[in-house]
Structure formats: C-alpha cells, structure tokens
Amino acid sequence: MLAIDSTRKMSFNRTISNGDLAIVYARHDNMKPVTVSEGSVLQNRFGVFKHSDWIGKSFGSKVFSNKGGFVYLLAPTPELWTLVLSHRTQILYIADISFVVMYLEIVPGFVVLESGTGSGSLTTSLARAVAPTGHVYTFDFHEQRSGSARDDFEKIGISSLVTAGVRDIQGEGFPEEFAGLADAVFWICLNLG
Ligand SMILES: C[S@@+](CC[C@H](N)C(=O)[O-])C[C@H]1O[C@@H](n2cnc3c(N)ncnc32)[C@H](O)[C@@H]1O
C-alpha cells in the first residue's frame, strides 16, 4: 500500500488550536470560515456546535452538534480559502492560479513580487508555493483593500510568508530594494481604455 507522509504538507500537520481559522464544511456549496474561540458556539440548521469540542482535534475531523448533526472542520488550504474569502475585488480562481504558479515555475524559497493584491486569492497560493523559506511581497494601491488582505493573511496563518504593501505599481514600479532579488513577478495589467 502507498504510504503518504501528510506531516510534510503545510495544511495538515497540526491539530486545531484556540484562535485557528477552520473552514466549516457542511456541503460542497455550504462552507464558511470560522475562527475557533473557546467559549463560542456555531449555530446552524444542524444544531449548536461548541468550539471547545473542536480544540485538539485534527483538521479534517467530523464534529457533532447537540442534535447529532455534523460538519467537517477543514484546514484553510489556498483552494478552500479561494472559495470562501470575502470578495472585495474580482479574484483569480484555482484554474488560473495553477497556470500562474506553473508558468512562473514558482518553487519553495522563491521571492515573488505581486501587483495587485486584491482579495488575496492568488497571494495565498503563491505563499504556499514559496513556503517554507520564500516570501511573497504583494502590493495594492488601494490602502483599505491592502489592509483587509493583510488581516486575512494573519487569520489564515500565512503572514510570515507574505508582506502586503500599499503602492501604485503602474506609476512607481516595484520598490528598488527588490532589484535583482525577485525570482518571479506577477503584475495584473488592467487596460480599461
Ligand atoms: C482583479 S484585482 C486582483 C485580484 C487578486 N489577484 C486576487 O486573486 O484576489 C486587481 C487589483 O489590482 C489593484 N491595482 C490596480 N492597479 C494597480 C496599480 N497600479 N498598483 C497597485 N495595485 C493596483 C486593484 O486595486 C485591485 O485590488
């Protein structure tokens, strides 16, 4: 039988702790991100779920409500995050993201520059591709959007792999300090004229 060492995967190598973000999966078309908080409950049509029952369980676990209903607690992989994130802009989906990551030959350890961050859908996959030693520097000229993306990266636990800055890349270019250091550059070019 083929043995898979899942501890080497970024998303599966730990149990759920207080403060973690989990994707609560009821059905393929009913998923929602929830920050686990001891003392809180999740209430849906399947019943009431105590967050305290979730702590210490592995991501992927099936958990039960007071009424015997159940949901699965999934790790916030880039693929799932793309499906549940708040849309503050149009976003890239997995088919295009896969193309970008392969076409740019992004591998662990790369330094990647991205413009613009948008809702952070692409950034999340870029972060996983460069982990554990690389870094993604992503820029958006919209300050509030950049701040919201930064909050999301913190929530899903990738902030050590991503720096989100505010900058007009079309007008100013990427910061000079990256000259000669970047391994890949993704620049979304919107020609609305
Ligand atoms: C379609 S969204 C990007 C979506 C993102 N790739 C994702 O998957 O979530 C385009 C973003 O580019 C930003 N943008 C447009 N022109 C820019 C510029 N000159 N410099 C920096 N950001 C820019 C916009 O503010 C917007 O947030």
The ligand as an SDF file (V2000), in Angstrom:
LIG
                    3D

 27 29  0  0  0  0  0  0  0  0999 V2000
   -8.6880   41.9280  -10.0000 C   0  0  0  0  0  0  0  0  0  0  0  0
   -7.9680   42.5520   -8.5440 S   0  0  0  0  0  0  0  0  0  0  0  0
   -6.7180   41.3270   -8.1760 C   0  0  0  0  0  0  0  0  0  0  0  0
   -7.2950   40.0600   -7.6330 C   0  0  0  0  0  0  0  0  0  0  0  0
   -6.2820   39.1750   -6.9830 C   0  0  0  0  0  0  0  0  0  0  0  0
   -5.2980   38.7040   -7.9260 N   0  0  0  0  0  0  0  0  0  0  0  0
   -6.9890   38.0070   -6.3010 C   0  0  0  0  0  0  0  0  0  0  0  0
   -6.8880   36.8730   -6.8200 O   0  0  0  0  0  0  0  0  0  0  0  0
   -7.6750   38.2160   -5.2730 O   0  0  0  0  0  0  0  0  0  0  0  0
   -6.9330   43.8620   -9.1310 C   0  0  0  0  0  0  0  0  0  0  0  0
   -6.2930   44.6480   -8.0200 C   0  0  0  0  0  0  0  0  0  0  0  0
   -5.2420   45.4120   -8.5850 O   0  0  0  0  0  0  0  0  0  0  0  0
   -5.1760   46.6320   -7.9060 C   0  0  0  0  0  0  0  0  0  0  0  0
   -4.4720   47.5720   -8.7820 N   0  0  0  0  0  0  0  0  0  0  0  0
   -4.8880   48.0790   -9.9720 C   0  0  0  0  0  0  0  0  0  0  0  0
   -3.9540   48.9180  -10.4670 N   0  0  0  0  0  0  0  0  0  0  0  0
   -2.9270   48.9360   -9.5770 C   0  0  0  0  0  0  0  0  0  0  0  0
   -1.6800   49.6270   -9.5270 C   0  0  0  0  0  0  0  0  0  0  0  0
   -1.3230   50.4830  -10.4780 N   0  0  0  0  0  0  0  0  0  0  0  0
   -0.8630   49.4040   -8.4600 N   0  0  0  0  0  0  0  0  0  0  0  0
   -1.2390   48.5660   -7.4730 C   0  0  0  0  0  0  0  0  0  0  0  0
   -2.4090   47.8980   -7.4580 N   0  0  0  0  0  0  0  0  0  0  0  0
   -3.2460   48.0880   -8.4980 C   0  0  0  0  0  0  0  0  0  0  0  0
   -6.6430   46.9860   -7.6340 C   0  0  0  0  0  0  0  0  0  0  0  0
   -6.7670   47.9010   -6.5550 O   0  0  0  0  0  0  0  0  0  0  0  0
   -7.2390   45.6070   -7.3380 C   0  0  0  0  0  0  0  0  0  0  0  0
   -7.2780   45.3820   -5.9550 O   0  0  0  0  0  0  0  0  0  0  0  0
  1  2  1  0
  2  3  1  0
  2 10  1  0
  3  4  1  0
  4  5  1  0
  5  6  1  0
  5  7  1  0
  7  8  2  0
  7  9  1  0
 10 11  1  0
 11 12  1  0
 11 26  1  0
 12 13  1  0
 13 14  1  0
 13 24  1  0
 14 15  1  0
 14 23  1  0
 15 16  2  0
 16 17  1  0
 17 18  1  0
 17 23  2  0
 18 19  1  0
 18 20  2  0
 20 21  1  0
 21 22  2  0
 22 23  1  0
 24 25  1  0
 24 26  1  0
 26 27  1  0
M  CHG  2   2   1   9  -1
M  END
$$$$
